[in-house]
Amino acid sequence: MSGFLPLLEALPKSPGMRIIHFCKEPILIDEVQNYCQDQADYCEYLLATFSQEDLEGLVGYENSYTQLKYLNENRPRYHMQSKQYDYLFVTTMPEKRVEFFQKVYSALKNAAPLFIIIKNCETTFTYLIESELIESNYVATNKTELGEYTIISAKKMHGWSGS
């Protein structure tokens, strides 16, 4: 899926960059791994899943800068350090989206962007996701069509929600 390369190249680079990616299928993984490998400075990539089965399907992607982690969707928190990640990619949407957006909020650095990548779908569904992001204190929502995918982007609100 080299179609995502322009998205990755547009990300500001910083030393010690950390990326978290919630997924169950290998959409975007190769591109992000190549992006991390090409970085002169350290880059950390965490593939997170909501089921042990999904985690086992991604074992082949683990390497020196890519870790895998199963996060139980029903836990009150995801047991991630506060303000640890620079970027969030979501290619597998959880059922409880608002709860997910609120839980992952504390793991993102201030003003960190998130990117939700879904197959092209009805506009009403993307509007629903955008409103759920706003409800969860994300701002600057935007929708972009990229081939067969829709990318919904937003930023963690800085300084207003107490995180």
Contacts in CASP RR format, 6 or more apart in sequence:
PFRMAT RR
TARGET T0000
AUTHOR 0000-0000-0000
METHOD contacts of the structure
MODEL  1
MSGFLPLLEALPKSPGMRIIHFCKEPILIDEVQNYCQDQADYCEYLLATF
SQEDLEGLVGYENSYTQLKYLNENRPRYHMQSKQYDYLFVTTMPEKRVEF
FQKVYSALKNAAPLFIIIKNCETTFTYLIESELIESNYVATNKTELGEYT
IISAKKMHGWSGS
1 27 0 8 1.000
1 28 0 8 1.000
1 30 0 8 1.000
1 31 0 8 1.000
2 31 0 8 1.000
3 31 0 8 1.000
3 146 0 8 1.000
3 147 0 8 1.000
4 28 0 8 1.000
4 31 0 8 1.000
4 117 0 8 1.000
4 146 0 8 1.000
5 31 0 8 1.000
7 115 0 8 1.000
7 146 0 8 1.000
7 151 0 8 1.000
8 31 0 8 1.000
8 32 0 8 1.000
8 35 0 8 1.000
9 35 0 8 1.000
11 35 0 8 1.000
11 87 0 8 1.000
13 39 0 8 1.000
13 41 0 8 1.000
14 41 0 8 1.000
14 86 0 8 1.000
15 41 0 8 1.000
15 42 0 8 1.000
16 41 0 8 1.000
16 42 0 8 1.000
16 43 0 8 1.000
16 44 0 8 1.000
17 36 0 8 1.000
17 39 0 8 1.000
17 41 0 8 1.000
17 42 0 8 1.000
17 43 0 8 1.000
17 44 0 8 1.000
17 86 0 8 1.000
17 87 0 8 1.000
18 43 0 8 1.000
18 44 0 8 1.000
18 45 0 8 1.000
18 46 0 8 1.000
18 84 0 8 1.000
18 85 0 8 1.000
18 86 0 8 1.000
18 87 0 8 1.000
19 32 0 8 1.000
19 36 0 8 1.000
19 43 0 8 1.000
19 44 0 8 1.000
19 45 0 8 1.000
19 46 0 8 1.000
19 85 0 8 1.000
19 86 0 8 1.000
19 87 0 8 1.000
19 88 0 8 1.000
19 89 0 8 1.000
20 46 0 8 1.000
20 48 0 8 1.000
20 80 0 8 1.000
20 85 0 8 1.000
20 87 0 8 1.000
20 88 0 8 1.000
20 89 0 8 1.000
20 104 0 8 1.000
20 107 0 8 1.000
21 28 0 8 1.000
21 29 0 8 1.000
21 32 0 8 1.000
21 45 0 8 1.000
21 46 0 8 1.000
21 47 0 8 1.000
21 48 0 8 1.000
21 88 0 8 1.000
21 89 0 8 1.000
21 90 0 8 1.000
21 91 0 8 1.000
22 48 0 8 1.000
22 49 0 8 1.000
22 50 0 8 1.000
22 88 0 8 1.000
22 89 0 8 1.000
22 90 0 8 1.000
22 91 0 8 1.000
22 92 0 8 1.000
22 94 0 8 1.000
22 100 0 8 1.000
22 104 0 8 1.000
23 29 0 8 1.000
23 47 0 8 1.000
23 48 0 8 1.000
23 49 0 8 1.000
23 54 0 8 1.000
23 58 0 8 1.000
23 89 0 8 1.000
23 90 0 8 1.000
23 91 0 8 1.000
23 92 0 8 1.000
24 49 0 8 1.000
24 50 0 8 1.000
24 51 0 8 1.000
24 54 0 8 1.000
24 58 0 8 1.000
24 91 0 8 1.000
24 92 0 8 1.000
25 91 0 8 1.000
25 92 0 8 1.000
26 58 0 8 1.000
26 61 0 8 1.000
27 91 0 8 1.000
27 117 0 8 1.000
28 89 0 8 1.000
28 91 0 8 1.000
28 117 0 8 1.000
29 47 0 8 1.000
29 58 0 8 1.000
29 61 0 8 1.000
32 45 0 8 1.000
32 89 0 8 1.000
33 45 0 8 1.000
33 61 0 8 1.000
33 63 0 8 1.000
33 65 0 8 1.000
33 66 0 8 1.000
35 43 0 8 1.000
36 43 0 8 1.000
36 44 0 8 1.000
36 45 0 8 1.000
36 65 0 8 1.000
36 66 0 8 1.000
37 43 0 8 1.000
37 65 0 8 1.000
42 65 0 8 1.000
43 65 0 8 1.000
44 65 0 8 1.000
44 67 0 8 1.000
45 65 0 8 1.000
45 66 0 8 1.000
45 67 0 8 1.000
46 66 0 8 1.000
46 67 0 8 1.000
46 68 0 8 1.000
46 69 0 8 1.000
46 85 0 8 1.000
47 58 0 8 1.000
47 61 0 8 1.000
47 62 0 8 1.000
47 66 0 8 1.000
47 67 0 8 1.000
47 68 0 8 1.000
47 69 0 8 1.000
48 68 0 8 1.000
48 69 0 8 1.000
48 70 0 8 1.000
48 71 0 8 1.000
48 78 0 8 1.000
49 55 0 8 1.000
49 58 0 8 1.000
49 68 0 8 1.000
49 69 0 8 1.000
49 70 0 8 1.000
49 71 0 8 1.000
49 92 0 8 1.000
50 70 0 8 1.000
50 71 0 8 1.000
50 72 0 8 1.000
50 73 0 8 1.000
50 92 0 8 1.000
50 94 0 8 1.000
51 70 0 8 1.000
52 70 0 8 1.000
54 70 0 8 1.000
54 92 0 8 1.000
55 68 0 8 1.000
55 69 0 8 1.000
55 70 0 8 1.000
58 68 0 8 1.000
59 68 0 8 1.000
61 68 0 8 1.000
62 68 0 8 1.000
71 78 0 8 1.000
71 79 0 8 1.000
73 94 0 8 1.000
73 95 0 8 1.000
73 96 0 8 1.000
73 100 0 8 1.000
77 103 0 8 1.000
77 106 0 8 1.000
78 103 0 8 1.000
78 104 0 8 1.000
78 107 0 8 1.000
80 104 0 8 1.000
80 106 0 8 1.000
80 107 0 8 1.000
81 107 0 8 1.000
82 106 0 8 1.000
82 107 0 8 1.000
82 163 0 8 1.000
83 106 0 8 1.000
83 107 0 8 1.000
83 108 0 8 1.000
83 109 0 8 1.000
83 110 0 8 1.000
83 163 0 8 1.000
84 107 0 8 1.000
84 108 0 8 1.000
84 109 0 8 1.000
85 107 0 8 1.000
85 108 0 8 1.000
85 109 0 8 1.000
85 112 0 8 1.000
86 108 0 8 1.000
86 109 0 8 1.000
86 112 0 8 1.000
87 112 0 8 1.000
87 113 0 8 1.000
87 114 0 8 1.000
87 115 0 8 1.000
88 104 0 8 1.000
88 107 0 8 1.000
88 108 0 8 1.000
88 112 0 8 1.000
88 113 0 8 1.000
88 114 0 8 1.000
88 115 0 8 1.000
89 114 0 8 1.000
89 115 0 8 1.000
89 117 0 8 1.000
90 114 0 8 1.000
90 115 0 8 1.000
90 116 0 8 1.000
90 117 0 8 1.000
91 117 0 8 1.000
91 118 0 8 1.000
93 116 0 8 1.000
93 118 0 8 1.000
93 129 0 8 1.000
94 100 0 8 1.000
97 129 0 8 1.000
97 132 0 8 1.000
98 132 0 8 1.000
98 135 0 8 1.000
98 136 0 8 1.000
101 132 0 8 1.000
101 133 0 8 1.000
101 135 0 8 1.000
101 136 0 8 1.000
101 138 0 8 1.000
102 136 0 8 1.000
102 137 0 8 1.000
104 114 0 8 1.000
105 136 0 8 1.000
105 137 0 8 1.000
105 138 0 8 1.000
105 156 0 8 1.000
105 161 0 8 1.000
105 163 0 8 1.000
106 163 0 8 1.000
108 114 0 8 1.000
108 156 0 8 1.000
109 156 0 8 1.000
110 156 0 8 1.000
110 158 0 8 1.000
110 159 0 8 1.000
111 155 0 8 1.000
111 156 0 8 1.000
111 158 0 8 1.000
112 155 0 8 1.000
112 156 0 8 1.000
113 153 0 8 1.000
113 154 0 8 1.000
113 155 0 8 1.000
113 156 0 8 1.000
114 133 0 8 1.000
114 138 0 8 1.000
114 153 0 8 1.000
114 154 0 8 1.000
114 155 0 8 1.000
114 156 0 8 1.000
115 151 0 8 1.000
115 152 0 8 1.000
115 153 0 8 1.000
116 129 0 8 1.000
116 151 0 8 1.000
116 152 0 8 1.000
116 153 0 8 1.000
117 149 0 8 1.000
117 150 0 8 1.000
117 151 0 8 1.000
118 126 0 8 1.000
118 149 0 8 1.000
118 150 0 8 1.000
118 152 0 8 1.000
119 148 0 8 1.000
119 149 0 8 1.000
119 150 0 8 1.000
120 145 0 8 1.000
120 147 0 8 1.000
120 148 0 8 1.000
120 149 0 8 1.000
120 150 0 8 1.000
121 150 0 8 1.000
126 143 0 8 1.000
126 150 0 8 1.000
126 152 0 8 1.000
129 152 0 8 1.000
130 141 0 8 1.000
130 143 0 8 1.000
130 152 0 8 1.000
130 154 0 8 1.000
133 141 0 8 1.000
133 152 0 8 1.000
133 154 0 8 1.000
134 141 0 8 1.000
137 156 0 8 1.000
137 157 0 8 1.000
137 160 0 8 1.000
137 161 0 8 1.000
137 163 0 8 1.000
138 154 0 8 1.000
138 155 0 8 1.000
138 156 0 8 1.000
138 157 0 8 1.000
139 154 0 8 1.000
139 155 0 8 1.000
139 157 0 8 1.000
140 153 0 8 1.000
140 154 0 8 1.000
140 155 0 8 1.000
141 152 0 8 1.000
141 153 0 8 1.000
141 154 0 8 1.000
142 152 0 8 1.000
142 153 0 8 1.000
142 154 0 8 1.000
143 150 0 8 1.000
143 151 0 8 1.000
143 152 0 8 1.000
143 153 0 8 1.000
144 150 0 8 1.000
144 151 0 8 1.000
144 153 0 8 1.000
145 151 0 8 1.000
156 163 0 8 1.000
END
